[in-house]
Amino acid sequence: MSAPTGPQGWQDVLELPDFLEQLEEAGGIPVSVLLEDLNEQAELDLEADGVVFHDRGIRVPGYDATFVHEPTGARGRPAFSVEINTVGPRNAWAKYDNTLSWNVYLLRTTGLAALAWISDEEYRIEEADEFDSKLDAVLAGRFSFGIFVHAGDSWDEQVERIQQTNAPAYLQGEDGSTVLPSTQSEFYQYVDSTPTSFRTSGGNAPSYLGILELEITID
């Protein structure tokens, strides 16, 4: 289920129409490098001390994240993945079905930026009745997958929060409320799964979301 960032959504959006083609050519693109390139090309003045991976309200802070082209991913399909350089002894990565039609966006609002990716199927099934386009949906914060970009005090707060727990991630509701599990076991009770079934089912995701595998654990 998509999770709005707040009642007013985002202030502006920049579509990255060739991102997945560039990823296939490069093999891998760190978010930090992508942001540096966007700053140089579009003079966006983006600052990044760290990132937070977002999967339907599950949040995993990391110092960086890398998009990886997967010629053949899970279930024998071409795929792309996102690997998080996590804070502490956590493990977080996800693989997505690259046979679907995806759009990738850079979103910005005061003090925060995010990368969001959304498939045609997610938009058609979850958002098309309410929004005229994918762009309108993501501007309103309606996307299942993203990477939030933090800097300064905002990033310090993310590090402090995740270091308070021995869970692999925390959870943020659509109303902005935060659940901070104390252990991995408690986290998996909240998501009603086990690490193995969670990984192989993409976190119990419906097939139209296009997520093939999802690992969120702590050593």
Helices and strands as residue ranges (DSSP letters): E 12-15, H 19-26, E 28-30, H 31-42, E 50-55, E 58-70, G 74-76, E 79-86, E 90-97, E 102-109, E 112-119, H 120-122, I 123-127, H 134-139, E 145-150, H 153-163, E 170-172, E 178-179, H 184-190, H 195-200, G 207-209, E 211-218
